Amino acid sequence: MNKCVTLVKLEMSAISSVSASQSTSASSSLQTTLQQAKRAADQAESTAQTLETQATEAQEAASSAQGYASSLSIQAGQAQLNVGWTQQDLSAVETAGQLSTQISSVIANVVDVQQSRLAVIATPIPKPPVINTQGQVTGKIINTSA
């Protein structure tokens, strides 16, 4: 029986030795897993910060583009106003040209009418001949009251 007890004790110490070595191996494996998880978390955090920075930059670029588009829209509106004013000015110039032509025509007509009236007025109206008391036509009236 002694032999048997010794054997059992030998087996228990071997199990204990295997168990301690497995425990050390499990602890080492757990630490490796924890270190890997910590590295993965650190990398995920770094990636998240990078993405957040990129998102902020993209938002700033979009805001800048929005401002530029708004500025272009305002400039386009001002250009449209300038086109409208230029068209009005062109229309006014065309109208002024037409009025100038019409005024010149009216002035020419007035001058022609005035000249024809002057011609009529400038033509002397013949005076009736002077007839003396005896019924004879004489050329001039002579003042006889002296």
Beta strands, then each sheet from edge to edge (+ up, - down):
strand 1: 130-131
strand 2: 137-138
sheet 1: 1+ 2-
end
